[in-house]
């Protein structure tokens, strides 16, 4: 994994937060996001819905190297419990500020 970025929903009542991830695999730069429904107030880093629906827990990379699989529209990463998280590939938002490879992939593939 090269980089990640968050577009958090602040003071939300069932609004979405977006978590973007940038990977390098098979000499390709892949960018995918996870859209998560959020219920929070005062603290945008919290999501009170995850207590009731564990599937809406945000994937947190365990390190720089993570096993992934992908096709033309999705990326799958594995949580430590063995369950997969499906990320949607998207190159339309320039959200990575610390990695030039990720920013270049957005510029190259954006419509």
JOKADA-V100659 format. One record per backbone hydrogen bond with DSSP energy under -1.0 kcal/mol. NH is the residue of the N-H (numbers start at 1). CO is the residue of the C=O. E is the energy in kcal/mol with one decimal. If there is no record, write none. Layout:
{{NH & CO & E} {NH & CO & E}}
This chain:
{{2 & 22 & -2.8} {3 & 22 & -1.3} {5 & 20 & -2.2} {7 & 18 & -3.2} {14 & 38 & -1.5} {15 & 38 & -1.1} {17 & 36 & -2.5} {18 & 7 & -2.4} {19 & 34 & -2.1} {20 & 5 & -2.9} {21 & 32 & -2.9} {22 & 3 & -2.7} {23 & 30 & -3.2} {25 & 28 & -2.3} {28 & 25 & -1.5} {30 & 23 & -2.6} {32 & 21 & -2.4} {33 & 88 & -2.2} {34 & 19 & -2.3} {36 & 17 & -2.7} {38 & 15 & -2.7} {40 & 12 & -2.2} {43 & 41 & -2.0} {46 & 43 & -1.8} {48 & 39 & -2.8} {50 & 47 & -1.2} {53 & 49 & -2.3} {56 & 53 & -2.0} {57 & 54 & -1.6} {69 & 76 & -1.8} {71 & 74 & -2.1} {75 & 87 & -2.4} {76 & 69 & -3.3} {77 & 85 & -2.2} {79 & 83 & -3.4} {82 & 79 & -2.2} {85 & 77 & -3.3} {87 & 75 & -3.6} {88 & 33 & -2.4} {89 & 73 & -2.4} {90 & 31 & -1.9} {95 & 93 & -1.4} {103 & 99 & -1.8} {104 & 100 & -2.4} {105 & 101 & -1.9} {106 & 102 & -1.7} {107 & 103 & -2.0} {108 & 104 & -2.5} {109 & 105 & -2.3} {110 & 106 & -1.7}}
